[in-house]
Amino acid sequence: MQLDSDGYLLDRAGWTREVAEAIARDESILLSPEHWALIALVQDYFQRFDHAPHMRPLVNWVKQHRGPECGNSVYLHTLFPVSPAKQLARIAGLPKPAKCL
């Protein structure tokens, strides 16, 4: 697994569940079914739009597909406490969201 200087996978083709678990461990996150559901959603977003979502589009995408109880920043921060958009993209094997610092 090769990562760039920000911890994002250099080659998306190398992404596996095991790679995701290793990256999540580095983030002090133990992946649960809720995490995996969001990983699948953000990977679908990337396939459709060819970029990883930053926070506002992420919240809207999750709200659209999982409902308002999951599609809000409070819920996302409970699962990805440092930066939901960045941590989720990193674990999902996606590039860094463009508008995330």
C-alpha positions as CSV (number, residue, x, y, z in Angstrom):
1,M,0.0,0.0,0.0
2,Q,1.6,3.2,-1.1
3,L,0.3,6.5,0.2
4,D,1.0,10.1,-0.7
5,S,2.3,12.6,1.8
6,D,-1.3,13.3,3.0
7,G,-2.0,9.6,3.5
8,Y,-4.1,9.0,0.4
9,L,-3.7,5.9,-1.7
10,L,-1.5,6.6,-4.7
11,D,-3.2,3.9,-6.8
12,R,-6.9,3.4,-6.4
13,A,-6.7,0.0,-8.0
14,G,-4.8,-1.2,-4.9
15,W,-7.7,-0.5,-2.6
16,T,-9.1,-3.5,-0.7
17,R,-11.1,-3.9,2.5
18,E,-7.9,-4.8,4.2
19,V,-6.2,-1.6,3.0
20,A,-9.3,0.4,4.2
21,E,-9.0,-1.3,7.6
22,A,-5.3,-0.5,7.8
23,I,-5.8,3.2,6.9
24,A,-8.7,3.4,9.4
25,R,-6.5,1.9,12.1
26,D,-4.0,4.7,11.4
27,E,-6.9,7.1,11.9
28,S,-7.8,5.3,15.2
29,I,-11.1,4.2,13.6
30,L,-12.5,0.7,14.0
31,L,-14.8,0.1,10.9
32,S,-18.3,-0.8,11.7
33,P,-21.2,-1.6,9.3
34,E,-22.1,2.1,9.4
35,H,-18.6,3.0,8.3
36,W,-18.8,0.5,5.4
37,A,-22.1,1.8,4.3
38,L,-20.6,5.3,4.0
39,I,-17.5,4.0,2.3
40,A,-19.7,2.4,-0.4
41,L,-21.7,5.6,-0.7
42,V,-18.7,7.8,-1.2
43,Q,-17.1,5.3,-3.7
44,D,-20.4,5.5,-5.6
45,Y,-20.2,9.3,-5.5
46,F,-16.7,9.2,-6.9
47,Q,-17.7,6.8,-9.7
48,R,-20.6,9.1,-10.7
49,F,-18.8,12.5,-10.4
50,D,-15.1,11.6,-10.7
51,H,-14.1,13.4,-7.5
52,A,-14.4,12.9,-3.8
53,P,-17.0,15.0,-2.1
54,H,-16.1,17.8,0.3
55,M,-18.2,18.2,3.4
56,R,-21.4,19.9,2.1
57,P,-21.9,17.6,-0.9
58,L,-21.0,14.6,1.3
59,V,-23.8,15.5,3.8
60,N,-26.3,16.0,1.0
61,W,-25.3,12.7,-0.7
62,V,-25.6,10.8,2.6
63,K,-28.9,12.5,3.3
64,Q,-30.3,11.6,-0.1
65,H,-29.3,7.9,0.2
66,R,-29.4,7.2,3.9
67,G,-31.9,9.8,5.2
68,P,-31.6,12.8,7.4
69,E,-30.6,10.8,10.5
70,C,-27.4,10.0,8.8
71,G,-27.1,12.9,6.4
72,N,-25.9,15.5,8.8
73,S,-22.5,16.6,10.0
74,V,-23.1,15.5,13.6
75,Y,-23.6,11.9,12.6
76,L,-20.7,12.0,10.2
77,H,-18.4,13.4,12.9
78,T,-19.4,10.6,15.3
79,L,-17.9,8.1,12.8
80,F,-15.1,10.2,11.3
81,P,-14.2,12.6,14.2
82,V,-11.3,14.6,12.8
83,S,-12.7,15.4,9.3
84,P,-15.4,13.3,7.8
85,A,-14.9,14.2,4.2
86,K,-11.1,13.7,4.4
87,Q,-11.1,10.6,6.6
88,L,-13.8,8.9,4.6
89,A,-12.1,9.7,1.2
90,R,-8.8,8.4,2.6
91,I,-10.3,5.1,3.9
92,A,-12.4,4.6,0.8
93,G,-9.2,4.9,-1.4
94,L,-10.2,8.1,-3.0
95,P,-8.2,11.3,-3.7
96,K,-8.3,14.2,-1.2
97,P,-11.5,16.2,-1.6
98,A,-10.7,19.4,-3.5
99,K,-12.1,21.9,-1.0
100,C,-10.7,20.3,2.1
101,L,-7.7,22.0,3.7
